Amino acid sequence: MNLPWHDQALSKLQKMIDQNHLPHALLITGGEKMGKFELMQQLVGILLNDDSVIRRDNIREDLDHPVLIRRSNYTNLIYCRAGEINEKTKNRSNDIRIDQVRAFCEALNKTADDLQIGVLYYGDQMNVNAANSLLKTLEEPRENTLIIILAHSVQNLPTTIVSRCQTVHIAPSYSEATQQWIKSQLSETQNADFDIKQLLENTHGVPFKVLSELSEGGFVKYQETQNQLLSMAIHPLMANQTKSFDGRELEVLQCLQNLIIESIKLKTTKTEGGLVELNQLTSGVKSAFLFKLLDDVQQAIRLSKTSVNLKLLLDNILIVWSHITHLKQYPQIRANY
């Protein structure tokens, strides 16, 4: 699968191969749904000169029985992943455990004539003991062995792991090529109903997320939320009509965050966007208030992982949002725990 937003990362990998500088440990990073797994498959296909072998692997599916590591259709390739059933507890684990990493390293330490490949995903789901167990293998790699670690966030990996790997990052993409690829995946009706560039903006440049949101009806709900928030900013009395937001506080905050960011962009560039109400709001609001509200919304999103009363916090934020064009002074928004 040729994914246009992978071009830069794939070019870097191809250059390593051409110059015979492919490291013993490779770290592929990028946000969720950026296609890290697909890039890994493409790399392995190049190394094996056989793309079909790796494509037959079905290891994303959950098994109904305990397993530590999984084998590939390529004899010398193994996978270590989170979500496997723990043999002792019989529960599905959310992280990569130390016993899995030990089995992974043991398998890679066996002698093999052909290239050995170990794929570990997602690396930022390793617990501390598992990460420490991987270090020895990274520090003393066997010849003709490649370890590929996939990770959503390099910040969530120990620096001892990161420093022993060559990192290749898949960046968010808003390019014309990416937009055309998304269009090729959609029906004529979807292409007519949605602005692909706007969808990429809404998902912060994550193409696969655009597809999943469309298939699950997420964008329809997103547009409804966006329209309701814009109506509040134009008609402050609508700030009391938030029943539909109950239980969706984080989703609403993220939508509001996107609107504020877009408004700041429009105000900074002195341009107009495709949303009439947002243009109207942007022309009448102070930039300083937008930045302060953005800080408050982002703080609320961070607090959503705590015991904060998110509904009350959202209500307070929406009161400010609904009066943002009429404020003389920006109020302090308090979080109630």
PyMOL commands that set and color helices and strands:
alter all, ss='L'
color gray80, all
select helices_A, chain A and resi 4-18+36-48+51-55+98-108+123-125+128-139+154-156+159-162+176-185+188-193+196-202+207-215+218-234+236-240+243-245+249-269+276-284+287-303+310-322
alter helices_A, ss='H'
color red, helices_A
select strands_A, chain A and resi 25-29+70-71+77-81+116-121+145-151+166-169
alter strands_A, ss='S'
color yellow, strands_A
deselect
rebuild
show_as cartoon
